[in-house]
Amino acid sequence: MDTTIREFFDARAGRWDQITTHPPERVAAVLDLLGDISAARVLDVGSGTGVLLDSLLERVGPKGEVVALDLSPLMIEASRARHQGPNLLHEMGDFVSWRSSDPFDCIIAYSCFPHFLDPEGFWLSVCANLRSGGLLLVAHIEGRLAIDREHGGAASAISLPLPPVEELAARARSLGMEPVLQKDSDDSYFFLARR
Ligand SMILES: C[S@@+](CC[C@H](N)C(=O)[O-])C[C@H]1O[C@@H](n2cnc3c(N)ncnc32)[C@H](O)[C@@H]1O
């Protein structure tokens, strides 16, 4: 694959937590959308330095498992240094071609969807890695227009414009998934679907 994205995030991994803000109450509200995930097997895709991981581990509990997947080795290294646990696995890889032998109960793409330059590959990987009945959550704690502005308003070598949430719903439906929640407001972009 093109290494531009990996290099972009590798270069920022050391200071990622200083240049981004994820208020704990907003992160909690995002994860609340999944409902009760105790004992669930959860994939945090594009996990970065692991902003979701402690909350996810607490929610899945000792019988659950969390896999943090990112294509940037330095993001994974930073995340490993901050977050450990017997039921936490870190994996380096491109989600588009990554396949788990054991499907997940939930896949979360938090604050990373625009960086999947192959959205079709993203959807096919969701289908391959999410069990029937499992949940996909795509979430940002900013609205679509704000995110697109931050990304320069156009497709680039590291991001695509975030699609209207209705487009995600249409693609999910075409793959046999059932959208459960669609929200695109000034300060949130949430899409939740059940496979
Ligand atoms: C904007 S950062 C967000 C990181 C983290 N979710 C957060 O909110 O702090 C996007 C992350 O997605 C990762 N990423 C981009 N494309 C990816 C892909 N195809 N497979 C796995 N990770 C990817 C990047 O390396 C980066 O760490």
The ligand as a Tripos MOL2 file, in Angstrom:
@<TRIPOS>MOLECULE
LIG
   27    29     1     0     0
SMALL
NO_CHARGES

@<TRIPOS>ATOM
      1 C1         -6.8010   10.7420   13.1280 C.3       1 LIG1
      2 S1         -5.9610    9.3350   13.7810 S.3       1 LIG1
      3 C2         -7.0520    8.8440   15.0890 C.3       1 LIG1
      4 C3         -6.4250    7.9470   16.0910 C.3       1 LIG1
      5 C4         -7.3240    7.6070   17.2760 C.3       1 LIG1
      6 N1         -8.5200    6.8870   16.8570 N.3       1 LIG1
      7 C5         -7.6900    8.8700   18.0120 C.2       1 LIG1
      8 O1         -8.8560    9.2660   17.9540 O.co2     1 LIG1
      9 O2         -6.8060    9.4820   18.6430 O.co2     1 LIG1
     10 C6         -6.2870    8.1120   12.5270 C.3       1 LIG1
     11 C7         -5.5540    6.8140   12.7690 C.3       1 LIG1
     12 O3         -5.9920    5.8680   11.7980 O.3       1 LIG1
     13 C8         -4.8800    5.1120   11.3860 C.3       1 LIG1
     14 N2         -5.1910    4.5430   10.0720 N.ar      1 LIG1
     15 C9         -5.3810    5.2240    8.9140 C.ar      1 LIG1
     16 N3         -5.6610    4.3690    7.9170 N.ar      1 LIG1
     17 C10        -5.6450    3.1230    8.4650 C.ar      1 LIG1
     18 C11        -5.8410    1.8040    7.9370 C.ar      1 LIG1
     19 N4         -6.1060    1.6260    6.6380 N.pl3     1 LIG1
     20 N5         -5.7600    0.7380    8.7830 N.ar      1 LIG1
     21 C12        -5.4770    0.9320   10.0980 C.ar      1 LIG1
     22 N6         -5.2710    2.1590   10.6480 N.ar      1 LIG1
     23 C13        -5.3490    3.2310    9.8440 C.ar      1 LIG1
     24 C14        -3.7220    6.1030   11.3790 C.3       1 LIG1
     25 O4         -2.4510    5.4840   11.4060 O.3       1 LIG1
     26 C15        -4.0330    6.9290   12.6230 C.3       1 LIG1
     27 O5         -3.3990    6.4240   13.7780 O.3       1 LIG1
@<TRIPOS>BOND
     1     1     2 1
     2     2     3 1
     3     2    10 1
     4     3     4 1
     5     4     5 1
     6     5     6 1
     7     5     7 1
     8     7     8 2
     9     7     9 1
    10    10    11 1
    11    11    12 1
    12    11    26 1
    13    12    13 1
    14    13    14 1
    15    13    24 1
    16    14    15 ar
    17    14    23 ar
    18    15    16 ar
    19    16    17 ar
    20    17    18 ar
    21    17    23 ar
    22    18    19 1
    23    18    20 ar
    24    20    21 ar
    25    21    22 ar
    26    22    23 ar
    27    24    25 1
    28    24    26 1
    29    26    27 1
@<TRIPOS>SUBSTRUCTURE
     1 LIG1         1 GROUP 0 **** ****
